[in-house]
Amino acid sequence: MARLTREQTNALKEKYGVDRIWSWSRFSCYVDHAWEYRMKYLEGNYNDGNIYTLFGTIGHDTIQDHIDGDYPYEKMIDVFNDKVEEWRLNDRGMKFTSQKAEATYISSLEHYFQNTEIPNFKIRNELPVIYKTKLAKTGEPLVFVGYVDSIYKDDKGITHLVDYKSSTDTGFTGKSLKEKSRQLLLYSMAVSQRFNIPFEEMNLRFDMMKYVNVYFKMKDKTNSKGEIKEEGKFKPSRKLRTEWVSKSANNIRKAIQWTCPDLDLVEIDDLVDQAVEEESLDCLPQSVKDRFRVENCYIDVPVTQEDADALDKLLSEKCQECLELEASDDLEAAFPEPVIDFSNKFYYEQLSGLLHLHKGYQEQQRLHNSSVDMTEDDIDELFA
C-alpha cells in the first residue's frame, strides 16, 4: 500500500488534534542520535540514504511484490538481479565497504530469493497502523503512524507481524533483541488498539533474509544388533546463507561416517571437499542429506503487556522531552554534536551520511591534514 500523502497526513492531524504525526524513524533518530535528529528533521539535511537502506528496500519490495501477485516465485531472483544491475549502473555513491562484503551480501540475498519459504496464509503487506497515546507531562495527544512489512494470522490464531531484515544478525539476542523489537512492538500495540487483538495472540517475527536455520540430526542410539532404538534429535544453528554448507563441514563428515560405513577416509574427505566447494549437499548420498534440514531464519519475539506498557511510557516521555528541546532558543546546545570516535564513526560516516556537517569532526580533519603538511621548522616553532 502507498504511504500516506500530505493531504492524508494533514487530515489525520486534524482528526486527532495534533500538530505532528510521529514515525518510528523520527522517534528512534531522536532517542539514539539527537544531533542527527536536529540535522535531518529541524534543519532539513536529508540524504539519499546508504547502501544498506537501499538494499533493505530492494529486499522487502521484491518479496512483497511476489506475495502481492506481481510475479511468480521463480521470477523473484530475476527481479532482484535486475535491481542489482540498476544499482551497478548508477550507484549514486552508495557502495559497500569492500568487494568481499558486497559479494557476500548480494549472494546471500540471491540465495534467499531462490529458496525462501512463503507462509501459506493470507498475507497483507505494508499495512498502515496508527497508535494513539498521550504526552507525559501535558497529556496532549500523541499519534504514531507506521507500516507493517507483512502481517498474517496462522492456523493457530496467532497474528504474526513480520519485519524483513537484510542486515547482520548482530544484536538479535538477549536484552538487545528487546530493543531491536521496539518498532514491531509499537506496531503490535497499534494493531491491538485497532482490532482488539490480545497481546498473547500476537508474535513479532524478524525474517533474517541473509541467514538460514540449519538443523542437524545427531547420531541415532542403537542396540547391540545395530538397530535404531532412538533417533537422534535435530540440533539447530544459525548460519549465513552463502556459507552454511562450508560451516557445516564437520557435521557433514560425521553424517557420512554414520550412514555410509563402506566409504574410506579418502572418499569421505573427497565428498566433504566437493560439498564445501559447491556450497551444496547435492553431491552427497541421500542418507546424509536427510540429516540436514534448512529453513528460513526467523527470530520470534513474544508480545507482553509489560513490554507494551514500558514502550508506551518511553514514547510519552521522550516525545515530550524532544518537543521541549525543539522549543529551545539554542538548538545547537539542545541537540549538541556527538564526539566522533571508534564506536560511532562508522555509523555517522557510512550510515547517516552527515559527517560532513559535523563541525568538530571537520575541524579535527582540517588540523590533521595541516599537521601532515607541516615542515620540521613549523613543528620546531610550535614547541619554541
C-alpha positions in Angstrom: 0.0 0.0 0.0 1.2 3.5 -0.8 2.4 5.7 2.0 0.1 8.5 3.3 0.0 11.6 1.1 0.5 15.0 2.6 -3.3 15.6 2.3 -4.0 12.3 4.2 -1.4 13.2 6.9 -3.0 16.7 7.4 -6.4 15.0 7.6 -5.1 12.8 10.4 -3.6 15.8 12.2 -7.0 17.5 12.1 -8.8 14.3 13.2 -6.6 13.7 16.3 -5.9 17.4 17.1 -2.2 17.3 16.8 0.5 19.4 15.0 2.7 16.4 14.2 2.3 12.7 13.2 5.3 10.8 14.5 7.0 8.0 12.8 9.2 5.4 14.4 12.2 6.5 12.4 11.8 10.1 13.6 11.4 8.9 17.2 14.3 6.5 17.2 16.5 9.1 15.5 16.0 11.5 18.4 16.5 8.8 21.1 19.6 7.3 19.5 21.2 10.2 17.6 19.9 13.6 18.8 22.4 15.6 16.8 21.4 13.7 13.6 17.7 14.5 14.5 18.5 18.2 14.5 20.3 17.9 11.2 17.6 16.0 9.5 14.3 17.0 11.0 14.9 20.5 12.2 17.4 21.8 9.6 16.4 19.6 6.6 19.7 18.0 5.8 18.4 14.8 4.3 20.5 12.5 2.1 19.8 9.7 -0.4 20.3 7.0 2.2 23.0 4.4 2.3 23.8 1.1 0.7 22.1 -0.9 3.5 18.8 1.1 3.4 18.9 0.8 -0.4 19.2 -3.0 -0.4 16.8 -3.3 2.5 14.2 -1.6 0.4 15.1 -3.7 -2.6 14.8 -6.8 -0.5 11.4 -6.3 1.0 10.0 -4.8 -2.2 11.0 -8.0 -4.1 9.4 -10.4 -1.6 6.3 -8.2 -1.1 5.6 -7.8 -4.8 5.7 -11.5 -5.2 3.3 -12.0 -2.3 1.0 -9.4 -3.8 0.9 -11.4 -7.1 3.0 -9.2 -9.3 5.1 -12.2 -10.5 5.6 -15.9 -9.7 8.1 -17.3 -7.2 10.7 -18.3 -9.7 10.8 -14.7 -11.1 11.9 -13.2 -7.8 15.6 -13.9 -8.4 15.4 -12.2 -11.8 13.6 -9.1 -10.4 16.3 -8.9 -7.6 19.2 -9.2 -10.1 17.7 -6.6 -12.3 17.6 -4.2 -9.4 21.2 -5.1 -8.5 22.2 -4.3 -12.1 20.4 -0.9 -11.9 22.5 -0.1 -8.8 25.7 -1.2 -10.5 25.0 1.2 -13.5 24.2 4.1 -11.1 25.2 3.6 -7.5 24.7 7.3 -6.6 27.8 7.0 -4.4 26.3 4.2 -2.3 28.9 1.4 -2.1 29.7 -1.5 0.2 32.8 -1.2 2.4 34.6 -3.9 0.4 34.2 -6.2 -2.6 34.0 -9.1 -0.2 31.2 -7.5 1.8 29.4 -6.8 -1.5 29.7 -10.3 -2.8 28.6 -11.9 0.5 25.6 -9.6 0.9 24.3 -9.9 -2.7 24.9 -13.7 -2.8 23.1 -14.2 0.4 20.0 -12.4 -0.9 20.2 -14.2 -4.2 20.0 -17.5 -2.2 17.0 -16.1 -0.2 15.0 -15.3 -3.4 15.7 -18.8 -4.8 15.0 -20.7 -1.6 12.8 -18.7 0.8 9.6 -20.2 2.2 6.3 -18.2 1.9 3.8 -18.9 4.7 0.7 -20.5 3.3 -1.7 -17.9 4.8 -3.3 -14.8 3.6 -0.6 -12.1 3.9 -1.1 -8.4 3.8 1.8 -6.1 3.1 2.5 -2.5 4.2 -0.5 -2.4 6.5 -0.8 1.2 7.8 -1.2 1.3 11.6 -2.0 4.2 14.0 -1.1 4.2 17.7 -2.6 6.8 19.9 -1.3 7.8 23.4 -0.5 11.0 25.3 2.5 13.1 26.1 3.9 12.5 29.6 3.6 16.0 31.1 0.9 17.9 29.2 -1.4 14.9 28.5 -1.8 16.2 24.9 -2.5 13.6 22.2 0.5 11.8 20.7 0.0 9.9 17.4 2.3 7.5 15.6 1.8 6.1 12.1 3.7 3.2 10.7 3.6 0.4 8.1 3.9 -3.3 8.9 6.1 -5.0 6.3 3.8 -8.1 6.3 1.1 -9.4 8.6 -0.8 -12.7 8.7 -2.7 -15.0 11.0 -1.7 -18.6 11.2 -3.9 -21.7 11.7 -3.4 -21.5 15.4 -4.9 -18.0 15.5 -1.6 -16.2 16.1 -1.1 -12.9 14.3 2.5 -12.5 13.0 3.9 -9.1 12.4 6.9 -9.5 10.1 9.9 -7.3 9.6 12.2 -8.2 6.7 15.8 -7.7 7.7 18.7 -7.8 5.3 21.2 -6.6 8.0 23.5 -8.8 10.0 22.2 -10.8 13.0 24.3 -8.8 15.5 22.3 -7.8 18.5 19.3 -10.0 17.8 19.7 -11.9 21.1 19.0 -11.3 24.8 18.4 -7.7 26.0 19.4 -6.2 22.7 16.6 -8.2 21.0 14.1 -6.3 23.1 15.5 -3.0 21.8 15.6 -4.3 18.2 11.9 -5.3 18.6 10.6 -1.9 19.7 9.4 -0.8 16.3 7.5 -4.1 15.7 6.2 -3.9 19.3 4.8 -0.4 18.6 3.0 -1.7 15.5 1.6 -4.6 17.5 0.3 -2.1 20.1 -1.4 -0.2 17.2 -2.9 -3.5 15.8 -4.1 -4.4 19.3 -5.6 -1.0 19.8 -7.4 -1.0 16.4 -8.5 -4.7 16.2 -8.7 -5.5 19.9 -6.3 -8.5 19.5 -4.8 -9.7 22.8 -1.0 -9.5 23.0 -0.8 -13.2 23.8 -2.2 -13.8 20.3 0.5 -11.9 18.5 4.1 -12.6 17.6 6.8 -10.3 16.4 8.8 -12.0 13.6 12.1 -10.9 12.0 12.8 -12.6 8.7 16.6 -12.6 8.6 17.0 -12.7 4.9 20.7 -13.3 4.8 20.6 -16.3 7.1 19.2 -19.8 7.4 18.4 -22.0 10.4 20.3 -25.3 9.9 19.0 -28.3 11.8 21.5 -31.2 12.0 20.2 -34.7 13.2 22.5 -36.1 15.8 23.7 -39.7 15.9 21.0 -42.3 16.4 21.1 -44.5 19.5 21.4 -48.2 18.6 21.2 -51.5 20.4 23.8 -54.3 20.3 22.4 -55.5 17.0 22.9 -52.1 15.4 19.1 -51.4 15.3 18.0 -47.9 16.0 16.3 -47.7 19.4 16.1 -43.9 19.5 16.6 -41.4 16.6 18.9 -38.5 17.1 17.5 -35.1 17.8 17.9 -32.2 15.5 20.3 -29.6 16.8 19.7 -26.0 15.4 22.2 -23.4 14.4 22.1 -20.1 12.5 24.3 -19.6 9.6 24.9 -17.2 6.7 23.2 -18.4 3.6 26.4 -18.3 1.4 28.4 -20.4 3.8 26.1 -22.7 5.7 27.5 -25.8 3.9 31.2 -24.9 4.5 30.4 -24.1 8.1 28.8 -27.5 8.5 31.7 -29.4 7.2 32.4 -31.3 10.4 28.7 -32.3 10.7 28.7 -33.4 7.1 31.7 -35.6 7.8 30.0 -37.1 10.8 26.9 -37.8 8.9 28.8 -39.6 6.1 30.7 -41.7 8.7 27.4 -42.6 10.5 25.4 -43.5 7.4 28.0 -44.7 4.8 30.2 -47.2 6.7 31.6 -48.6 3.4 33.4 -45.4 2.5 37.0 -45.0 3.5 38.5 -41.8 4.9 39.8 -40.6 1.5 36.4 -41.0 -0.1 34.8 -39.2 2.8 37.2 -36.3 2.6 36.6 -36.0 -1.2 32.8 -35.8 -0.6 33.2 -33.2 2.1 35.5 -31.1 0.0 33.2 -31.3 -3.0 30.2 -30.2 -0.9 32.2 -27.3 0.5 33.5 -26.2 -2.9 30.0 -26.3 -4.4 28.4 -24.9 -1.3 25.7 -27.6 -1.7 24.7 -31.0 -0.5 23.7 -32.2 -4.0 26.8 -34.4 -4.3 26.1 -36.3 -1.1 24.2 -39.5 -0.6 20.5 -39.1 0.4 21.2 -40.6 3.8 23.5 -37.7 4.5 21.1 -35.1 3.1 18.3 -36.5 5.3 20.3 -35.5 8.4 20.1 -31.8 7.5 17.0 -29.5 7.4 17.4 -25.9 6.2 14.7 -23.3 6.9 14.2 -19.6 6.8 15.9 -17.8 9.7 13.0 -16.4 11.8 13.6 -14.7 15.1 10.4 -14.6 17.0 9.6 -12.3 19.9 6.5 -12.7 22.0 4.5 -9.7 22.9 3.7 -8.9 26.6 1.6 -6.3 28.3 4.6 -5.3 30.4 6.7 -4.6 27.4 3.9 -2.6 25.8 3.4 -0.5 28.9 7.1 0.2 29.1 7.3 1.3 25.5 4.2 3.5 25.8 5.9 5.2 28.8 9.1 5.7 26.7 7.2 7.2 23.8 5.3 9.6 26.0 8.4 10.8 27.9 10.8 11.0 25.0 8.5 12.8 22.7 7.7 15.3 25.4 11.4 15.8 26.0 12.1 16.2 22.3 9.3 18.8 21.9 10.6 20.8 24.8 14.2 20.8 23.3 12.8 21.9 20.0 11.3 25.0 21.7 14.8 26.0 22.9 16.4 29.2 21.7 19.7 27.4 21.2 19.2 24.3 19.1 23.0 23.6 19.0 23.1 23.3 22.8 19.8 21.4 22.9 21.0 18.9 20.3 24.8 19.0 20.6 27.3 17.4 18.3 28.4 14.0 19.5 32.1 13.2 20.0 33.2 11.1 17.0 35.3 8.1 18.0 35.8 4.5 17.0 32.4 3.5 18.5 30.3 5.7 16.2 32.4 6.8 13.3 31.2 4.0 11.0 27.6 5.0 11.7 28.0 8.7 11.0 30.3 8.1 8.0 28.6 5.2 6.3 25.0 5.2 7.5 23.9 8.7 8.4 25.9 10.4 5.7 26.0 13.6 7.7 29.6 13.6 9.0 30.4 16.4 6.5 28.1 18.6 8.6 29.8 17.8 11.9 31.8 21.0 12.7 34.0 19.5 15.3 35.0 16.5 13.2 35.7 18.7 10.1 37.9 20.9 12.2 39.8 17.8 13.5 40.3 16.7 9.9 41.5 20.1 8.9 44.0 20.2 11.7 45.1 16.7 11.0 45.7 17.4 7.3 47.5 20.6 8.1 49.8 18.8 10.5 50.7 16.2 7.9 51.9 19.0 5.6 53.9 20.8 8.3 57.7 21.1 7.9 60.3 20.4 10.6 60.7 24.2 11.0 56.9 24.5 11.6 57.0 21.8 14.3 60.0 23.4 16.0 58.2 26.7 16.1 55.2 25.2 17.9 57.5 24.0 20.7 59.7 27.1 20.8 
